[in-house]
Amino acid sequence: MNFGPLPTVDVTAVPADGLVLDVREDEEWAAGHVDGALHIPMSGFVGRSGELTEAAEDGRRVHVMCRVGGRSAQVTQYLVQQGIDAVNIDGGMLAWDAAGRPMVTDSGNPAFVA
C-alpha cells in the first residue's frame, strides 16, 4: 500500500508550541533536545505509542524528529498509516541546531547534537 510521498517540513516551519516527538535514543536526548518535546526512542516506540496518541488526541500535528531524519521518517510513515497527522522534520536535530532553534538538556549542561 502506497500512501504517497512522506510529509516533511523544514525546521523553521515547526511552531514554537508544536508537538515534537523525538525518537532518538536516551544518550542522544540527554545531549540536547527541543524543550517540551515528547521523547519516545524508536527502539521502544511500539510499546509506548499510547503516550503519543494521548498527546495528539486533540488532533494536533505531530512533528517527528531524530538526528538527521532517517529514523523519524520511518516513525512518521508508521503514524501516517495509523491515521495520525504526522510530518518528518527534514534534517532532524542537526538542521534544528544549524537553524539556531533552541535546545535544552535535563542536566542544565550546554545542549549539543550527539
Steps between C-alpha positions, in 0.01 A plus 500: 500500500648834396399813689691735272799714590596532863367823652804710593552848644800727536617569856401864460137392439464329839294728724650591837205329672491207255493140617850361436560126531869419545574136409875509575655276762548607864864609467416718198206656687721570803750697287234747385136510393209727417344644816163337560554219249355156565784246516419146386809324359433318173634178656207496743244690298242228439472423872464868593296631205203557731689794653501665158137429416407653836712812432353535150140415582396861439594449135820701520762438236790288621846624389731196508873552556820297524863595434489538121156380389527126428349348811241775524398432137423138592297603805320771301402246236367267770298781664351615170390141435330508842303809394703748708589841356879457511785668313871424489730788597742528208862476617407416860690639796801591286282734292324625816835593653630652174186718480570634848182355648517466881614179667514399866637222721349347810837539676537873434820441300539673161292320237656342195402242238655161575 
